[in-house]
Amino acid sequence: MAALGKIRKRGVTLVIIIGLGLFAFIAEEAFRSCEATKNQQRQQVGEVLGNKINVQEFQTLVDEYQEVIKLTQGRDNLSEEEMNQVKDQVWNQFINDQIISSEAKKLGLTVTDEEMQNILKEGTNPMLRQSPFVNQQTGRFDVTQLTKFLADYKKNAGNPQIAESYDRIYKYWQFIEKQLRSQTLAQKFQGLVVGSLLSNPVSAKMAFEAQNQENDILLASIPYTSINDNDVQVSDADIKAKYDSEKEMYKQTMETRDFKYVDFQVVASAADRDALMKTMNDAYEKLQSGANPAEVVRKAQSQFPYLGMAATKNAYPRDIVAQLDSISVGQTSRPFETTSDNTLNVVKLIAKTQAPDSIEYRQIQVTGATLEAIRKTADSITTALKAGANFEELAKKYGQEGKSQWLTSAMYETSTSMDEESKNYLASINSLGVNEVKNLEFSQGNIVMQVLSRKAMVDKYDIAVIKHVIDFSKGTYSDAYNKFSQYVSENKTLADLEKNAGKFGFKVLERKDMFNSEHNVIGLRSTREAMKWLFDAKEGDVSPLYECGNNDHLLVLALTKVHPVGYRDFESVKDMLKTEVLNDKKFEQIKTKYANVKSLADAQKAGAKIDSVNQVTFGAPVYVQSTGASEPALSGAVAGVKQGTFSPAIVKGNAGAYLFQVNRKAAREGEKFDAKAVEMRLQQQAAQAASRFVSELYQKANVVDNRYLFF
């Protein structure tokens, strides 16, 4: 009871303590929840119709697509530009799939497993012909090959020796299957849209006449430039009224940003060039005096290796090939500069020969317990072959097929390095006569080789090339960095950057409407950090200094304008609209001046230029030479006026005002109306128009693209 009494006395205190404890617990959980949400947002690459994709999911799709390209093209790696194209393709595919699947769901459209099986059985889809399951005799997709592979894949899943190769093909097939399902669903949806766009004989007849009825006219042109801009008053109210009437034209679905920047590229100094020229002259002297070319090329640190083998012109850079006509065998060129790749070069033509571009040969690899045993076996094989033994039967005796294969110059002449044994191997193939047999000794064994044929004799050149980039030194880069860093640190605002750029020898440039979907800033590599800053900054902010490009550019940015999703603000399009308003007012002046003109003669007296324009059709805009513009409105007006008639009203064009007289109206010769053919063409045009439906749906999909934060 005493204990209960004490608890009651401290009841309020206990409630407060417990309450604080509960609040702390709830607050901690809320904090963790907020942190988890923020982490998810930080990992979000993009969003379409509320469906989010995080960086891991997106990277998986990119890796999948990348592996498909490597497998189908036999590539080991993709360039940076190619990888950017892959990422764009994956992103666009994700958007399309989300939009189509959403619309299809509303309509109850699906692609069933039965439909997929029918597509595989038919085997006519172009995507299937790109798969590994094509019958080599028919050139068609063979579903039985696919079925057999899937069964073998399942059976050999636990075999580590073949599982990897099977797995690559299986993943490739999964990719094709997924793409087929997505493609089929999109075709179904598009088919519904296209089916709602019909043609008929009446519209076909009108379209045929519009395209094939030609008009020869005499045209009176009054260019807007004939009126001085200073003689036309344009107010902000006039421009604002124009903006309001054309506002829908200035709607954008993605945010863009305007910025100004200073980009400074570090280049070699005079001292750097002199030092490199000394190296090149030294290499020239050594090559000229007959020094070992491989050693000279290596010591000069040439970016083009010397293999010591003759090669076709295709193996050498264009600037090097251009020198071959001006030097003879044994000669060395003086150092010369190539501006296209920013290099200094020296070339020595060591030898020139005629050799086959393609060689057919076969070989037997000889192995054994010891090197002595290998040599002995190789000698006996060589002796037997020279005595007339059957090559393939002898090869089978040693567990090989001995089948012929082809070697082309392109297969080895672009190698960046080559050991002595590989060089000896290739030299032997190139030097052997037809049916000649040779026993080649290597450190690990022997190869007995026979050449069967030599084809396509071409010129081959043994050339020593010293090619060296005219690069800047560390000292030069350090001086440039210090100078640029001083400029950035002393000028914290855009106004100061612009004011003082000239003092430092820099120039402030401008870029408008940058999208965050672009892969770099102002076309420079390694500018992702600058991109992230640009789309996180506020108007007027100046960025830190960025080192970018190929470690040879220094960059600073200043954000000048943010154009959010929606309508462009009036000020950003004011100058463009002013030109339109100016032309509108000039047209009104011309219209008043030519109000009483009833003939071409009257128009000419009033100052118009008269020209003859033939073969005007409704289906194509008229190009007016006197104003230098295409005028669709003029084509429409001419089509509606009878032969021999003067235009009832002055026509407002893009670059001027026009009056005309139709002298001749006639159907194009040799063209006959075929209602079915024209209807089919109109239907195809409708299908093309319908294929753009995704772009219309895109605007309503609330697409969020954050790829620039990660890639």
Secondary structure by P-SEA (a helix, b strand, c coil): caaaaaaaaaaaaaaaaaaaaaaaaaaaaaaaaaaaaaaaaaacccccccccccaaaaaaaaaaaaaaaaaaaccccccaaaaaaaaaaaaaaaaaaaaaaaaaaaacccccaaaaaaaaaaccccccccccccccccccccaaaaaaaaaaaaaaccccccaaaaaaaaaaaaaaaaaaaaaaaaaaaaaaaaaaccccaaaaaaaaaaacbbbbbbcccccccccccccccccaaaaaaaaaaacccccccbbbbbbbbbbbbbcccaaaaaaaaaaaaaaaaaaaacccaaaaaaaacccccccccccccccccaaaaaacccccccccccccccccccccccccccbbbbbbccccbbbbbbbcccaaaaaaaaaaaaaaaaacccaaaaaaaacccbbbbbbccccccccccccaaaaaaaaaaacccccbbbbbbcccbbbbbbbccccbbbbbbbcccccccccccaaaaaaaaaaaaaaaaacccaaaaaaccccccbbbbbbcccccccccccccccaaaaaaaaaaccccccccccccccccccbbbbbcccccccccccccaaaaaaaaaaaaaaaaaaaaaacccccaaaaaaabbbbbbbccccccbbbbbcccccccaaaaaaaaaccccccccbbbbccccccccccccccccccccccaaaaaaaaaaaaaaaaaaaaaaaaaaccccccccccc
